[in-house]
């Protein structure tokens, strides 16, 4: 970190965005751009970093359970592997049966 009296300064970048040089005055940065006219050089003012706030507070979240009236998803962790697979198969069978109830009407060769 630089002392405060070094700020602001100007950084010149080449056409690839890589730092070319630092300048103490904006006029020197502009002169550098003129020396490399047509090469895509740019410059940017660098100001002193802002100080951190005097008091930094660490906050941790605490959970007290669910709010009244909330209903969570059933926990898959409470089922053993065989029960979880059976439940999945039952859900898939139910969806398959419901999908059979739909009629497909074909008109003009399009679905």
Biopython code that builds the backbone (N, CA, C, O; Angstrom):
import numpy as np
from Bio.PDB.StructureBuilder import StructureBuilder

atoms = [
    (1, "UNK", "N", (0.846, -1.176, 0.000)),
    (1, "UNK", "CA", (0.000, 0.000, 0.000)),
    (1, "UNK", "C", (0.894, 1.243, 0.000)),
    (1, "UNK", "O", (1.894, 1.319, 0.713)),
    (2, "UNK", "N", (0.505, 2.183, -0.803)),
    (2, "UNK", "CA", (1.290, 3.408, -0.946)),
    (2, "UNK", "C", (0.857, 4.456, 0.077)),
    (2, "UNK", "O", (-0.288, 4.442, 0.530)),
    (3, "UNK", "N", (1.756, 5.359, 0.439)),
    (3, "UNK", "CA", (1.363, 6.472, 1.319)),
    (3, "UNK", "C", (0.330, 7.357, 0.614)),
    (3, "UNK", "O", (0.289, 7.424, -0.615)),
    (4, "UNK", "N", (-0.493, 8.027, 1.402)),
    (4, "UNK", "CA", (-1.581, 8.842, 0.850)),
    (4, "UNK", "C", (-1.108, 9.932, -0.110)),
    (4, "UNK", "O", (-1.844, 10.305, -1.024)),
    (5, "UNK", "N", (0.106, 10.448, 0.082)),
    (5, "UNK", "CA", (0.550, 11.550, -0.779)),
    (5, "UNK", "C", (0.909, 11.071, -2.196)),
    (5, "UNK", "O", (1.165, 11.901, -3.068)),
    (6, "UNK", "N", (0.932, 9.768, -2.442)),
    (6, "UNK", "CA", (1.192, 9.257, -3.799)),
    (6, "UNK", "C", (-0.076, 9.227, -4.662)),
    (6, "UNK", "O", (0.004, 9.051, -5.878)),
    (7, "UNK", "N", (-1.225, 9.396, -4.043)),
    (7, "UNK", "CA", (-2.502, 9.321, -4.768)),
    (7, "UNK", "C", (-2.978, 10.697, -5.146)),
    (7, "UNK", "O", (-2.625, 11.644, -4.443)),
    (8, "UNK", "N", (-3.746, 10.892, -6.191)),
    (8, "UNK", "CA", (-4.012, 9.881, -7.213)),
    (8, "UNK", "C", (-2.824, 9.752, -8.158)),
    (8, "UNK", "O", (-1.983, 10.646, -8.255)),
    (9, "UNK", "N", (-2.775, 8.628, -8.844)),
    (9, "UNK", "CA", (-1.814, 8.440, -9.923)),
    (9, "UNK", "C", (-2.554, 7.806, -11.097)),
    (9, "UNK", "O", (-3.705, 7.390, -10.961)),
    (10, "UNK", "N", (-1.901, 7.735, -12.229)),
    (10, "UNK", "CA", (-2.546, 7.248, -13.446)),
    (10, "UNK", "C", (-1.773, 6.045, -13.981)),
    (10, "UNK", "O", (-0.545, 6.076, -14.073)),
    (11, "UNK", "N", (-2.497, 4.994, -14.329)),
    (11, "UNK", "CA", (-1.889, 3.795, -14.887)),
    (11, "UNK", "C", (-2.224, 3.716, -16.368)),
    (11, "UNK", "O", (-3.380, 3.867, -16.763)),
    (12, "UNK", "N", (-1.208, 3.480, -17.178)),
    (12, "UNK", "CA", (-1.382, 3.347, -18.630)),
    (12, "UNK", "C", (-1.370, 1.854, -18.959)),
    (12, "UNK", "O", (-0.527, 1.104, -18.465)),
    (13, "UNK", "N", (-2.325, 1.432, -19.806)),
    (13, "UNK", "CA", (-2.453, 0.040, -20.223)),
    (13, "UNK", "C", (-2.252, -0.067, -21.727)),
    (13, "UNK", "O", (-2.635, 0.831, -22.477)),
    (14, "UNK", "N", (-1.645, -1.176, -22.169)),
    (14, "UNK", "CA", (-1.471, -1.386, -23.609)),
    (14, "UNK", "C", (-2.758, -1.944, -24.212)),
    (14, "UNK", "O", (-3.766, -2.069, -23.517)),
    (15, "UNK", "N", (-2.725, -2.277, -25.494)),
    (15, "UNK", "CA", (-3.931, -2.720, -26.194)),
    (15, "UNK", "C", (-4.449, -4.058, -25.682)),
    (15, "UNK", "O", (-5.612, -4.391, -25.908)),
    (16, "UNK", "N", (-3.608, -4.835, -24.996)),
    (16, "UNK", "CA", (-4.037, -6.120, -24.435)),
    (16, "UNK", "C", (-4.576, -5.965, -23.013)),
    (16, "UNK", "O", (-5.001, -6.945, -22.401)),
    (17, "UNK", "N", (-4.559, -4.738, -22.484)),
    (17, "UNK", "CA", (-5.042, -4.486, -21.139)),
    (17, "UNK", "C", (-3.998, -4.728, -20.065)),
    (17, "UNK", "O", (-4.316, -4.732, -18.876)),
    (18, "UNK", "N", (-2.749, -4.930, -20.476)),
    (18, "UNK", "CA", (-1.678, -5.149, -19.511)),
    (18, "UNK", "C", (-1.068, -3.805, -19.107)),
    (18, "UNK", "O", (-0.974, -2.887, -19.922)),
    (19, "UNK", "N", (-0.659, -3.700, -17.852)),
    (19, "UNK", "CA", (-0.093, -2.451, -17.349)),
    (19, "UNK", "C", (1.190, -2.123, -18.110)),
    (19, "UNK", "O", (2.083, -2.959, -18.246)),
    (20, "UNK", "N", (1.260, -0.885, -18.603)),
    (20, "UNK", "CA", (2.440, -0.421, -19.326)),
    (20, "UNK", "C", (3.322, 0.419, -18.406)),
    (20, "UNK", "O", (4.534, 0.218, -18.340)),
    (21, "UNK", "N", (2.688, 1.380, -17.686)),
    (21, "UNK", "CA", (3.441, 2.206, -16.751)),
    (21, "UNK", "C", (2.488, 2.957, -15.824)),
    (21, "UNK", "O", (1.284, 3.022, -16.069)),
    (22, "UNK", "N", (3.047, 3.519, -14.761)),
    (22, "UNK", "CA", (2.313, 4.405, -13.854)),
    (22, "UNK", "C", (2.853, 5.812, -14.027)),
    (22, "UNK", "O", (4.050, 6.003, -14.243)),
    (23, "UNK", "N", (1.961, 6.806, -13.930)),
    (23, "UNK", "CA", (2.361, 8.206, -14.102)),
    (23, "UNK", "C", (1.881, 9.016, -12.901)),
    (23, "UNK", "O", (0.789, 8.794, -12.378)),
    (24, "UNK", "N", (2.711, 9.949, -12.480)),
    (24, "UNK", "CA", (2.368, 10.773, -11.322)),
    (24, "UNK", "C", (1.370, 11.873, -11.673)),
    (24, "UNK", "O", (0.668, 12.381, -10.799)),
    (25, "UNK", "N", (1.309, 12.237, -12.950)),
    (25, "UNK", "CA", (0.390, 13.279, -13.396)),
    (25, "UNK", "C", (-0.371, 12.799, -14.628)),
    (25, "UNK", "O", (0.143, 12.015, -15.426)),
    (26, "UNK", "N", (-1.605, 13.284, -14.769)),
    (26, "UNK", "CA", (-2.428, 12.878, -15.903)),
    (26, "UNK", "C", (-1.799, 13.305, -17.223)),
    (26, "UNK", "O", (-1.900, 12.587, -18.218)),
    (27, "UNK", "N", (-1.160, 14.453, -17.240)),
    (27, "UNK", "CA", (-0.545, 14.931, -18.496)),
    (27, "UNK", "C", (0.541, 13.959, -18.982)),
    (27, "UNK", "O", (0.750, 13.823, -20.187)),
    (28, "UNK", "N", (1.233, 13.284, -18.051)),
    (28, "UNK", "CA", (2.253, 12.303, -18.461)),
    (28, "UNK", "C", (1.598, 11.063, -19.060)),
    (28, "UNK", "O", (2.129, 10.469, -19.999)),
    (29, "UNK", "N", (0.454, 10.675, -18.521)),
    (29, "UNK", "CA", (-0.279, 9.541, -19.078)),
    (29, "UNK", "C", (-0.766, 9.869, -20.487)),
    (29, "UNK", "O", (-0.698, 9.030, -21.386)),
    (30, "UNK", "N", (-1.261, 11.101, -20.675)),
    (30, "UNK", "CA", (-1.730, 11.523, -22.003)),
    (30, "UNK", "C", (-0.567, 11.573, -22.984)),
    (30, "UNK", "O", (-0.719, 11.180, -24.141)),
    (31, "UNK", "N", (0.583, 12.048, -22.541)),
    (31, "UNK", "CA", (1.772, 12.083, -23.392)),
    (31, "UNK", "C", (2.172, 10.670, -23.818)),
    (31, "UNK", "O", (2.545, 10.447, -24.969)),
    (32, "UNK", "N", (2.092, 9.719, -22.889)),
    (32, "UNK", "CA", (2.417, 8.327, -23.211)),
    (32, "UNK", "C", (1.459, 7.793, -24.272)),
    (32, "UNK", "O", (1.878, 7.082, -25.185)),
    (33, "UNK", "N", (0.160, 8.135, -24.154)),
    (33, "UNK", "CA", (-0.813, 7.701, -25.167)),
    (33, "UNK", "C", (-0.492, 8.310, -26.527)),
    (33, "UNK", "O", (-0.630, 7.651, -27.558)),
    (34, "UNK", "N", (-0.061, 9.574, -26.525)),
    (34, "UNK", "CA", (0.286, 10.231, -27.798)),
    (34, "UNK", "C", (1.503, 9.575, -28.439)),
    (34, "UNK", "O", (1.581, 9.466, -29.662)),
    (35, "UNK", "N", (2.462, 9.134, -27.606)),
    (35, "UNK", "CA", (3.648, 8.447, -28.138)),
    (35, "UNK", "C", (3.288, 7.101, -28.765)),
    (35, "UNK", "O", (4.001, 6.607, -29.639)),
    (36, "UNK", "N", (2.187, 6.515, -28.319)),
    (36, "UNK", "CA", (1.745, 5.205, -28.822)),
    (36, "UNK", "C", (0.402, 5.341, -29.545)),
    (36, "UNK", "O", (-0.454, 4.462, -29.459)),
    (37, "UNK", "N", (0.237, 6.448, -30.251)),
    (37, "UNK", "CA", (-1.015, 6.718, -30.946)),
    (37, "UNK", "C", (-1.318, 5.608, -31.955)),
    (37, "UNK", "O", (-0.443, 5.168, -32.700)),
    (38, "UNK", "N", (-2.589, 5.164, -31.960)),
    (38, "UNK", "CA", (-3.011, 4.119, -32.890)),
    (38, "UNK", "C", (-2.727, 2.703, -32.398)),
    (38, "UNK", "O", (-3.069, 1.732, -33.074)),
    (39, "UNK", "N", (-2.110, 2.578, -31.237)),
    (39, "UNK", "CA", (-1.772, 1.252, -30.709)),
    (39, "UNK", "C", (-2.787, 0.760, -29.676)),
    (39, "UNK", "O", (-2.618, -0.325, -29.121)),
    (40, "UNK", "N", (-3.844, 1.545, -29.409)),
    (40, "UNK", "CA", (-4.892, 1.114, -28.491)),
    (40, "UNK", "C", (-4.569, 1.266, -27.020)),
    (40, "UNK", "O", (-5.141, 0.562, -26.188)),
    (41, "UNK", "N", (-3.656, 2.179, -26.679)),
    (41, "UNK", "CA", (-3.314, 2.397, -25.271)),
    (41, "UNK", "C", (-4.435, 3.169, -24.576)),
    (41, "UNK", "O", (-5.109, 3.991, -25.198)),
    (42, "UNK", "N", (-4.630, 2.900, -23.286)),
    (42, "UNK", "CA", (-5.616, 3.609, -22.475)),
    (42, "UNK", "C", (-4.972, 3.941, -21.127)),
    (42, "UNK", "O", (-3.904, 3.430, -20.788)),
    (43, "UNK", "N", (-5.651, 4.814, -20.364)),
    (43, "UNK", "CA", (-5.157, 5.098, -19.011)),
    (43, "UNK", "C", (-6.333, 5.239, -18.066)),
    (43, "UNK", "O", (-7.469, 5.468, -18.482)),
    (44, "UNK", "N", (-6.030, 5.095, -16.771)),
    (44, "UNK", "CA", (-7.064, 5.122, -15.750)),
    (44, "UNK", "C", (-6.505, 5.778, -14.490)),
    (44, "UNK", "O", (-5.358, 5.539, -14.112)),
    (45, "UNK", "N", (-7.326, 6.605, -13.845)),
    (45, "UNK", "CA", (-6.921, 7.248, -12.594)),
    (45, "UNK", "C", (-7.076, 6.247, -11.448)),
    (45, "UNK", "O", (-8.092, 5.559, -11.346)),
    (46, "UNK", "N", (-6.065, 6.174, -10.593)),
    (46, "UNK", "CA", (-6.086, 5.300, -9.417)),
    (46, "UNK", "C", (-6.139, 6.189, -8.179)),
    (46, "UNK", "O", (-5.225, 6.975, -7.929)),
    (47, "UNK", "N", (-7.206, 6.060, -7.416)),
    (47, "UNK", "CA", (-7.372, 6.852, -6.196)),
    (47, "UNK", "C", (-6.977, 6.027, -4.980)),
    (47, "UNK", "O", (-6.860, 4.803, -5.057)),
    (48, "UNK", "N", (-6.774, 6.703, -3.865)),
    (48, "UNK", "CA", (-6.425, 6.023, -2.613)),
    (48, "UNK", "C", (-7.576, 5.109, -2.206)),
    (48, "UNK", "O", (-8.742, 5.464, -2.376)),
    (49, "UNK", "N", (-7.252, 3.934, -1.668)),
    (49, "UNK", "CA", (-8.326, 3.040, -1.225)),
    (49, "UNK", "C", (-9.100, 3.660, -0.070)),
    (49, "UNK", "O", (-8.538, 4.372, 0.762)),
    (50, "UNK", "N", (-10.394, 3.377, -0.033)),
    (50, "UNK", "CA", (-11.228, 3.911, 1.041)),
    (50, "UNK", "C", (-10.940, 3.141, 2.323)),
    (50, "UNK", "O", (-10.758, 1.924, 2.286)),
    (51, "UNK", "N", (-10.897, 3.833, 3.445)),
    (51, "UNK", "CA", (-10.607, 3.130, 4.716)),
    (51, "UNK", "C", (-11.773, 2.234, 5.119)),
    (51, "UNK", "O", (-12.922, 2.477, 4.750)),
    (52, "UNK", "N", (-11.453, 1.196, 5.883)),
    (52, "UNK", "CA", (-12.490, 0.315, 6.401)),
    (52, "UNK", "C", (-13.280, 1.033, 7.478)),
    (52, "UNK", "O", (-12.751, 1.922, 8.145)),
    (53, "UNK", "N", (-14.533, 0.662, 7.657)),
    (53, "UNK", "CA", (-15.299, 1.276, 8.744)),
    (53, "UNK", "C", (-14.648, 0.946, 10.093)),
    (53, "UNK", "O", (-14.044, -0.116, 10.247)),
    (54, "UNK", "N", (-14.770, 1.849, 11.064)),
    (54, "UNK", "CA", (-14.073, 1.651, 12.334)),
    (54, "UNK", "C", (-14.555, 0.425, 13.118)),
    (54, "UNK", "O", (-13.778, -0.182, 13.855)),
    (55, "UNK", "N", (-15.808, 0.065, 12.967)),
    (55, "UNK", "CA", (-16.341, -1.070, 13.715)),
    (55, "UNK", "C", (-16.804, -2.139, 12.735)),
    (55, "UNK", "O", (-17.695, -1.900, 11.920)),
    (56, "UNK", "N", (-16.202, -3.305, 12.817)),
    (56, "UNK", "CA", (-16.610, -4.425, 11.986)),
    (56, "UNK", "C", (-17.264, -5.447, 12.906)),
    (56, "UNK", "O", (-16.674, -5.865, 13.902)),
    (57, "UNK", "N", (-18.474, -5.841, 12.568)),
    (57, "UNK", "CA", (-19.231, -6.755, 13.408)),
    (57, "UNK", "C", (-19.397, -8.079, 12.668)),
    (57, "UNK", "O", (-19.853, -8.108, 11.525)),
    (58, "UNK", "N", (-19.027, -9.166, 13.323)),
    (58, "UNK", "CA", (-19.266, -10.495, 12.766)),
    (58, "UNK", "C", (-20.667, -10.935, 13.170)),
    (58, "UNK", "O", (-21.047, -10.852, 14.338)),
    (59, "UNK", "N", (-21.422, -11.401, 12.191)),
    (59, "UNK", "CA", (-22.791, -11.829, 12.445)),
    (59, "UNK", "C", (-22.907, -13.295, 12.083)),
    (59, "UNK", "O", (-22.464, -13.714, 11.013)),
    (60, "UNK", "N", (-23.499, -14.075, 12.968)),
    (60, "UNK", "CA", (-23.753, -15.482, 12.663)),
    (60, "UNK", "C", (-25.251, -15.720, 12.700)),
    (60, "UNK", "O", (-25.963, -15.135, 13.516)),
    (61, "UNK", "N", (-25.710, -16.563, 11.832)),
    (61, "UNK", "CA", (-27.131, -16.874, 11.764)),
    (61, "UNK", "C", (-27.447, -17.994, 12.741)),
    (61, "UNK", "O", (-26.684, -18.950, 12.880)),
    (62, "UNK", "N", (-28.559, -17.864, 13.401)),
    (62, "UNK", "CA", (-29.023, -18.936, 14.273)),
    (62, "UNK", "C", (-30.392, -19.375, 13.789)),
    (62, "UNK", "O", (-31.218, -18.553, 13.391)),
    (63, "UNK", "N", (-30.616, -20.648, 13.826)),
    (63, "UNK", "CA", (-31.918, -21.155, 13.390)),
    (63, "UNK", "C", (-32.660, -21.668, 14.614)),
    (63, "UNK", "O", (-32.084, -22.315, 15.489)),
    (64, "UNK", "N", (-33.918, -21.372, 14.655)),
    (64, "UNK", "CA", (-34.755, -21.784, 15.781)),
    (64, "UNK", "C", (-35.842, -22.738, 15.326)),
    (64, "UNK", "O", (-36.852, -22.894, 16.012)),
    (65, "UNK", "N", (-35.656, -23.368, 14.200)),
    (65, "UNK", "CA", (-36.683, -24.274, 13.702)),
    (65, "UNK", "C", (-37.550, -23.602, 12.662)),
    (65, "UNK", "O", (-37.210, -22.542, 12.138)),
    (66, "UNK", "N", (-38.652, -24.220, 12.375)),
    (66, "UNK", "CA", (-39.539, -23.703, 11.338)),
    (66, "UNK", "C", (-40.564, -22.747, 11.929)),
    (66, "UNK", "O", (-40.907, -22.827, 13.108)),
    (67, "UNK", "N", (-41.037, -21.858, 11.099)),
    (67, "UNK", "CA", (-42.097, -20.958, 11.512)),
    (67, "UNK", "C", (-43.398, -21.740, 11.616)),
    (67, "UNK", "O", (-43.542, -22.765, 10.950)),
    (68, "UNK", "N", (-44.355, -21.287, 12.434)),
    (68, "UNK", "CA", (-45.626, -22.000, 12.523)),
    (68, "UNK", "C", (-46.322, -22.007, 11.166)),
    (68, "UNK", "O", (-46.334, -20.998, 10.461)),
    (69, "UNK", "N", (-46.889, -23.128, 10.812)),
    (69, "UNK", "CA", (-47.614, -23.238, 9.550)),
    (69, "UNK", "C", (-46.752, -23.682, 8.387)),
    (69, "UNK", "O", (-47.283, -23.977, 7.316)),
    (70, "UNK", "N", (-45.431, -23.740, 8.560)),
    (70, "UNK", "CA", (-44.576, -24.201, 7.469)),
    (70, "UNK", "C", (-44.646, -25.712, 7.377)),
    (70, "UNK", "O", (-44.720, -26.415, 8.385)),
    (71, "UNK", "N", (-44.621, -26.190, 6.157)),
    (71, "UNK", "CA", (-44.593, -27.627, 5.948)),
    (71, "UNK", "C", (-43.418, -27.931, 5.041)),
    (71, "UNK", "O", (-43.391, -27.499, 3.889)),
    (72, "UNK", "N", (-42.468, -28.655, 5.540)),
    (72, "UNK", "CA", (-41.287, -28.982, 4.759)),
    (72, "UNK", "C", (-41.485, -30.231, 3.935)),
    (72, "UNK", "O", (-42.476, -30.941, 4.105)),
    (73, "UNK", "N", (-40.558, -30.506, 3.048)),
    (73, "UNK", "CA", (-40.592, -31.718, 2.259)),
    (73, "UNK", "C", (-40.268, -32.906, 3.152)),
    (73, "UNK", "O", (-39.529, -32.762, 4.126)),
    (74, "UNK", "N", (-40.813, -34.086, 2.833)),
    (74, "UNK", "CA", (-40.469, -35.249, 3.642)),
    (74, "UNK", "C", (-38.985, -35.547, 3.532)),
    (74, "UNK", "O", (-38.396, -35.426, 2.458)),
    (75, "UNK", "N", (-38.399, -35.927, 4.617)),
    (75, "UNK", "CA", (-36.964, -36.173, 4.649)),
    (75, "UNK", "C", (-36.644, -37.533, 4.058)),
    (75, "UNK", "O", (-37.147, -38.556, 4.522)),
    (76, "UNK", "N", (-35.797, -37.541, 3.023)),
    (76, "UNK", "CA", (-35.379, -38.793, 2.411)),
    (76, "UNK", "C", (-34.369, -39.502, 3.300)),
    (76, "UNK", "O", (-34.170, -40.710, 3.171)),
    (77, "UNK", "N", (-33.732, -38.764, 4.200)),
    (77, "UNK", "CA", (-32.725, -39.368, 5.072)),
    (77, "UNK", "C", (-33.339, -40.355, 6.069)),
    (77, "UNK", "O", (-32.651, -41.249, 6.560)),
    (78, "UNK", "N", (-34.619, -40.196, 6.364)),
    (78, "UNK", "CA", (-35.271, -41.081, 7.320)),
    (78, "UNK", "C", (-35.615, -42.430, 6.700)),
    (78, "UNK", "O", (-35.887, -43.386, 7.426)),
    (79, "UNK", "N", (-35.609, -42.526, 5.383)),
    (79, "UNK", "CA", (-35.919, -43.775, 4.697)),
    (79, "UNK", "C", (-34.633, -44.535, 4.427)),
    (79, "UNK", "O", (-33.602, -43.939, 4.115)),
    (80, "UNK", "N", (-34.701, -45.868, 4.549)),
    (80, "UNK", "CA", (-33.534, -46.624, 4.138)),
    (80, "UNK", "C", (-33.538, -46.724, 2.616)),
    (80, "UNK", "O", (-34.495, -46.295, 1.972)),
    (81, "UNK", "N", (-32.498, -47.276, 2.046)),
    (81, "UNK", "CA", (-32.358, -47.278, 0.585)),
    (81, "UNK", "C", (-33.503, -48.019, -0.100)),
    (81, "UNK", "O", (-34.017, -47.557, -1.119)),
    (82, "UNK", "N", (-33.906, -49.163, 0.450)),
    (82, "UNK", "CA", (-34.967, -49.950, -0.188)),
    (82, "UNK", "C", (-36.296, -49.196, -0.146)),
    (82, "UNK", "O", (-37.048, -49.217, -1.120)),
    (83, "UNK", "N", (-36.593, -48.529, 0.979)),
    (83, "UNK", "CA", (-37.834, -47.756, 1.085)),
    (83, "UNK", "C", (-37.812, -46.570, 0.123)),
    (83, "UNK", "O", (-38.830, -46.248, -0.491)),
    (84, "UNK", "N", (-36.666, -45.928, -0.007)),
    (84, "UNK", "CA", (-36.549, -44.786, -0.912)),
    (84, "UNK", "C", (-36.750, -45.224, -2.355)),
    (84, "UNK", "O", (-37.426, -44.534, -3.119)),
    (85, "UNK", "N", (-36.168, -46.368, -2.746)),
    (85, "UNK", "CA", (-36.348, -46.875, -4.107)),
    (85, "UNK", "C", (-37.801, -47.241, -4.360)),
    (85, "UNK", "O", (-38.331, -46.950, -5.432)),
    (86, "UNK", "N", (-38.458, -47.877, -3.386)),
    (86, "UNK", "CA", (-39.859, -48.258, -3.545)),
    (86, "UNK", "C", (-40.738, -47.016, -3.712)),
    (86, "UNK", "O", (-41.650, -46.982, -4.539)),
    (87, "UNK", "N", (-40.437, -45.999, -2.902)),
    (87, "UNK", "CA", (-41.205, -44.752, -2.996)),
    (87, "UNK", "C", (-41.037, -44.117, -4.381)),
    (87, "UNK", "O", (-42.004, -43.630, -4.966)),
    (88, "UNK", "N", (-39.803, -44.126, -4.899)),
    (88, "UNK", "CA", (-39.538, -43.569, -6.220)),
    (88, "UNK", "C", (-40.289, -44.359, -7.290)),
    (88, "UNK", "O", (-40.897, -43.772, -8.185)),
    (89, "UNK", "N", (-40.247, -45.677, -7.200)),
    (89, "UNK", "CA", (-40.948, -46.515, -8.182)),
    (89, "UNK", "C", (-42.449, -46.285, -8.129)),
    (89, "UNK", "O", (-43.103, -46.222, -9.170)),
    (90, "UNK", "N", (-43.003, -46.159, -6.930)),
    (90, "UNK", "CA", (-44.441, -45.897, -6.803)),
    (90, "UNK", "C", (-44.809, -44.567, -7.449)),
    (90, "UNK", "O", (-45.820, -44.465, -8.143)),
    (91, "UNK", "N", (-43.974, -43.538, -7.215)),
    (91, "UNK", "CA", (-44.230, -42.227, -7.833)),
    (91, "UNK", "C", (-44.172, -42.319, -9.357)),
    (91, "UNK", "O", (-44.989, -41.718, -10.055)),
    (92, "UNK", "N", (-43.199, -43.076, -9.865)),
    (92, "UNK", "CA", (-43.064, -43.213, -11.321)),
    (92, "UNK", "C", (-44.244, -43.990, -11.897)),
    (92, "UNK", "O", (-44.740, -43.641, -12.968)),
    (93, "UNK", "N", (-44.702, -45.033, -11.210)),
    (93, "UNK", "CA", (-45.868, -45.808, -11.669)),
    (93, "UNK", "C", (-47.104, -44.925, -11.713)),
    (93, "UNK", "O", (-47.890, -44.993, -12.658)),
    (94, "UNK", "N", (-47.273, -44.100, -10.693)),
    (94, "UNK", "CA", (-48.431, -43.207, -10.632)),
    (94, "UNK", "C", (-48.418, -42.222, -11.798)),
    (94, "UNK", "O", (-49.445, -41.998, -12.439)),
    (95, "UNK", "N", (-47.245, -41.632, -12.074)),
    (95, "UNK", "CA", (-47.136, -40.697, -13.196)),
    (95, "UNK", "C", (-47.404, -41.398, -14.522)),
    (95, "UNK", "O", (-48.031, -40.823, -15.412)),
    (96, "UNK", "N", (-46.932, -42.638, -14.660)),
    (96, "UNK", "CA", (-47.136, -43.384, -15.895)),
    (96, "UNK", "C", (-48.621, -43.664, -16.109)),
    (96, "UNK", "O", (-49.131, -43.508, -17.218)),
    (97, "UNK", "N", (-49.324, -44.085, -15.031)),
    (97, "UNK", "CA", (-50.760, -44.358, -15.138)),
    (97, "UNK", "C", (-51.509, -43.099, -15.538)),
    (97, "UNK", "O", (-52.413, -43.146, -16.373)),
    (98, "UNK", "N", (-51.129, -41.955, -14.936)),
    (98, "UNK", "CA", (-51.798, -40.695, -15.265)),
    (98, "UNK", "C", (-51.513, -40.287, -16.705)),
    (98, "UNK", "O", (-52.368, -39.687, -17.357)),
    (99, "UNK", "N", (-50.350, -40.596, -17.199)),
    (99, "UNK", "CA", (-50.013, -40.213, -18.575)),
    (99, "UNK", "C", (-50.775, -41.072, -19.577)),
    (99, "UNK", "O", (-51.023, -40.618, -20.694)),
    (100, "UNK", "N", (-51.155, -42.292, -19.221)),
    (100, "UNK", "CA", (-51.935, -43.156, -20.113)),
    (100, "UNK", "C", (-53.340, -42.624, -20.307)),
    (100, "UNK", "O", (-53.982, -42.939, -21.310)),
    (101, "UNK", "N", (-53.826, -41.837, -19.385)),
    (101, "UNK", "CA", (-55.183, -41.318, -19.451)),
    (101, "UNK", "C", (-55.331, -40.217, -20.497)),
    (101, "UNK", "O", (-56.448, -39.887, -20.895)),
    (102, "UNK", "N", (-54.227, -39.655, -20.938)),
    (102, "UNK", "CA", (-54.285, -38.563, -21.915)),
    (102, "UNK", "C", (-54.526, -39.137, -23.295)),
    (102, "UNK", "O", (-53.959, -40.171, -23.646)),
    (103, "UNK", "N", (-55.359, -38.479, -24.080)),
    (103, "UNK", "CA", (-55.613, -38.893, -25.446)),
    (103, "UNK", "C", (-54.712, -38.108, -26.384)),
    (103, "UNK", "O", (-54.474, -36.916, -26.191)),
    (104, "UNK", "N", (-54.227, -38.785, -27.384)),
    (104, "UNK", "CA", (-53.433, -38.136, -28.393)),
    (104, "UNK", "C", (-54.256, -38.104, -29.663)),
    (104, "UNK", "O", (-54.696, -39.148, -30.146)),
    (105, "UNK", "N", (-54.468, -36.931, -30.204)),
    (105, "UNK", "CA", (-55.255, -36.774, -31.419)),
    (105, "UNK", "C", (-54.290, -36.418, -32.547)),
    (105, "UNK", "O", (-53.543, -35.443, -32.458)),
    (106, "UNK", "N", (-54.318, -37.224, -33.610)),
    (106, "UNK", "CA", (-53.439, -36.971, -34.743)),
    (106, "UNK", "C", (-54.280, -36.396, -35.865)),
    (106, "UNK", "O", (-55.244, -37.019, -36.309)),
    (107, "UNK", "N", (-53.915, -35.207, -36.325)),
    (107, "UNK", "CA", (-54.600, -34.580, -37.452)),
    (107, "UNK", "C", (-53.553, -34.102, -38.437)),
    (107, "UNK", "O", (-52.580, -33.460, -38.040)),
    (108, "UNK", "N", (-53.728, -34.395, -39.679)),
    (108, "UNK", "CA", (-52.806, -33.961, -40.748)),
    (108, "UNK", "C", (-51.373, -34.425, -40.501)),
    (108, "UNK", "O", (-50.426, -33.748, -40.901)),
    (109, "UNK", "N", (-51.206, -35.570, -39.848)),
    (109, "UNK", "CA", (-49.865, -36.099, -39.649)),
    (109, "UNK", "C", (-49.083, -35.411, -38.548)),
    (109, "UNK", "O", (-47.917, -35.737, -38.325)),
    (110, "UNK", "N", (-49.701, -34.466, -37.855)),
    (110, "UNK", "CA", (-49.035, -33.775, -36.762)),
    (110, "UNK", "C", (-49.615, -34.234, -35.434)),
    (110, "UNK", "O", (-50.790, -34.594, -35.368)),
    (111, "UNK", "N", (-48.846, -34.227, -34.420)),
    (111, "UNK", "CA", (-49.314, -34.613, -33.090)),
    (111, "UNK", "C", (-49.942, -33.438, -32.392)),
    (111, "UNK", "O", (-50.398, -33.567, -31.256)),
]
sb = StructureBuilder()
sb.init_structure("model")
sb.init_model(0)
sb.init_chain("A")
sb.init_seg("    ")
for serial, (resi, resn, name, xyz) in enumerate(atoms, 1):
    if name == "N":
        sb.init_residue(resn, " ", resi, " ")
    sb.init_atom(name, np.array(xyz, "f"), 0.0, 1.0, " ", f" {name:<3s}", serial, name[0])
structure = sb.get_structure()
